[in-house]
Amino acid sequence: MAEIANSKLTVIGAGSVGSSLAYAALIRQSARTVALYDIQTAKVEAEVLDLAHGTQFTGSSEIIGGDDLSVIEGSHVVVITAGAKQEPGQTRLELAGTNVRILQSMMPQLLEHAPDATYILVTNPCDVLTVIAQKISGLPVNRVFASGTVLDTSRLRWELGRRLGVSTSSIHAYIVGEHGDTEFPLWSSASVGPVPLLDWSRAGAVTESEFDGIALDVRDAAYKVINGKGATNYAIGLSGARIVEAVLRDEHAVMPVSTVLDDYQGISGVALSVPSVVSAAGAVPVAGTPYSEKEHRLLHDSAAALRTSLASLGF
């Protein structure tokens, strides 16, 4: 497939995350048309107007939106951010019940207006919701996936780059698993430029004993932001726009998005973030990703946590 011409992105939900994602997509020119939908009429109209006022400075992209679902028609990508937000001290999985009900009501309506779109879940708990969205929609697993640990991976690379004194873009490392408390870094395959991180750490820049602390800081970064300002929005907006670009531009970029797995490292039926090729065809896990024995166990622990959550919701 080739880059999509006259591409259209629709963001569902005009809250802090959805509006930030729409803003990021405009300034990055992620799509030719960016649409914003929300049931709160005054809110979505105000956000669209505010964004439209700045389009002189954002290139050729246009912003439209409103409270009528017809606004999503013709979308190539639909990003779902609508749902109850994560409160201070609340885990992502505790959000599940409310947001599952919202998704169950909304997904059939979205499919009616945009049946050919690729769907990306940002609403938390995104792994749980991805499984449910795929079941509701009946779409192939490559066409409905979550932003997963793309942002967590960016947080990890920022932290490592800061500590090592190198550009974030020169850090090659991934957070995988649940987008939540059981996520973990793939330390065994991480590198700084061409140098394996484990070799770099032996030179004294970061000791292996510090790795657990770094992983914990990355895992809990969202809670720190939420406690301070009430929500995370800018970084997830940027990372969401970046995923959209990989789809609309048919990039075949490798990103740790969350798809419903089918015999991946022996795991099936749950959605977890693993390195995946993201293109106009959607997202496909990279089968040859290496895992150490410990990482393999942690991935299965993450899958077990998601199965427990899904079972508690009747899925």
C-alpha angles and dihedrals in degrees: 000000000000135000110295114249120219088011122196127205122188121196115202110212127035097213124117094289097042094046092047090050091050090049092049091048091052097049092043091044089230092162137013090237126027117194125191121201130187136151090230100088101193093045097050093043091051093048092049091048092049091050092044091055089064100047092102084075101042105066124238100335119113131207125217133162152135146150097291116095090220085081090077096055113122093022118154092192129025118193115197115210098148119118145081111316126239111261125213109284093013120122121225092246092055087065091061104097098052096041094046089058091049091050094047090056096042106040099070090050092051092050091051091059100033108026095156099048128111108240123217120190118212098157111104138280078037097174093055092044092050092059091048094045090052091050093047095045100038087216120150111270092246091061099053117049141134135249084242116167098345089111093041088053090052089051090051093049091047091051094047093045090051093051096043097042095236134117116278088233089062092058114092108191137123139212109213140178126044117005088238145039098343097049117120141180124256093233093166093067100031118119143181104223103311094337119096109242091233089058091045091051091053087063087066103254093114121001122222088241088066094057095086091052092050091050090050092050090051093047093050097039093101092053090053092052092045092050090052103042107007099250145027111238119136099059095041089048091054095044091047091052090050092054090049090054092053089056099041093044094043089232101161086218119172111238133157097245123156119252133165101267127226113197093327106160084341093306124124138167100026130088116238133161113255131153104287138176108245117199142131086294091061126243128332122180117241102244096199097058107137121232128186117229090260093047091049089054092047091051090054090047088054091050090051091053091053093047089054092051093047091048091052088056093048097256 
